[in-house]
Amino acid sequence: NYVVMEVKANLVPSERGELMKKFNTPMYKKVAQVTMGEPAADFKKTILDELLKQKQDSVELAWKIRKAENEREREREKIIKAQKLRMEEIRKEELNRRKEEALKAVADAGAEVQEGEVKKEEGDAEMKAEDGEAKKEGEVKEEEVKKEEPKDEEMKQEVKEEEEEKEEAEEPMPVVELTEEEKKQNFRKKAVSDLTNWNLSSQIANFSLPIAEDGFDDVRFTWSKKAQAEEHFKAWLLRQKILCRMEDLTPGDWFKQRLADWQKVLTEWHMTHTEWNDPVKQAMRKAEAEHAKAKAKEEKKAAAAAVAAASAAEKKEGEGE
C-alpha cells in the first residue's frame, strides 16, 4: 500500500489530478480517505492520553526542580546549623575553662585563708573578705556554666525536630488531571503546522474535497459522513478566509485610478512644501510683504492728508460766507 500524506496537494484538484497520473494502471486501486469532522473515539483517547502525559511530564519536571532546590536549601541550613553547633562547643569549652579557673581561684583563696590565721586580726578580716568575694565569684561562674549547659542540648534537639518536620513536609510528586476544557480538544497543538501560512492563504480558494471524478475508485469518509464532512469543511474554509491574509489579491481599475489621483495630489503638496522652504523665495516673499506694508502705510497717509485737506477747504468756505 502507498499512502500519500500531502495536505495541500490532496486539497487542490489540479495537484490531485497530477498525482493520480502516477497510479493510472489497473494494478492500483485508488482510494481517497477523507478523515474529517468529529474524530473517532480511539483517536480522541490517544490524543487525550498524549495531552495528559505531556501535562504530567511538565508538572513532574517543575516538581523535580523544586525538590532539588529544597535539597540545596536543606544542605545549606545543615551547614549553618553545624557552624552554630561548633560555635556553641567553642563557647562551652571557654566556659569550662573559666569554671576551672574560678574553682582554682576558690582553692587558692581557701589556702590563703588558712595561712592567714596566724596573722593579725586586721589581716584575718581582710583575708576573709577576699575569701568571701572569691567564693561568691566562683559560685556565680559555676551557675553561669550550669545555665549554659542545657542550651547546647536544647539547640541539638531543635535541629533534630526541624529536620524531622522538613522530612514530614516533603512535597509528594503531583498527579495531574485534564480540565474540562482540555478534554474537549481533539488535536494536539504542534510547533509546526501542516500548512504554512503562505500556502494556506494562496491556495485556500482552490481547496476542495476529493470526488470520484478526480479518478478515484473509492472515496471513503472515515470520521463524519459525507454530508457532515462537507459542512465541516465549508465552515473551516469560511473561518480561514476571515483569518488568513490573501496573498493573491490584485487591485482593480477603480483602486488604480484613485491611487493615481492621490499620488498626483501628494506630489503637488510636496512641490508646494519645497517651494515654501526655498530660502530665495522666502526672501522674495518677505520683501513683497514689506513693500506691501509700506505701500499700505503711504496710502493711509495719503488718505489722511486728503481728508485733512477736504476738512480745511470746508472750513475756509464756511468762514468766507
Summary of the structure (lengths in Angstrom):
residues: 321
radius of gyration: 52.9
end to end distance: 134.6
largest distance: 162.3
contacts: 699
relative contact order: 0.11
helix: 75%
strand: 2%
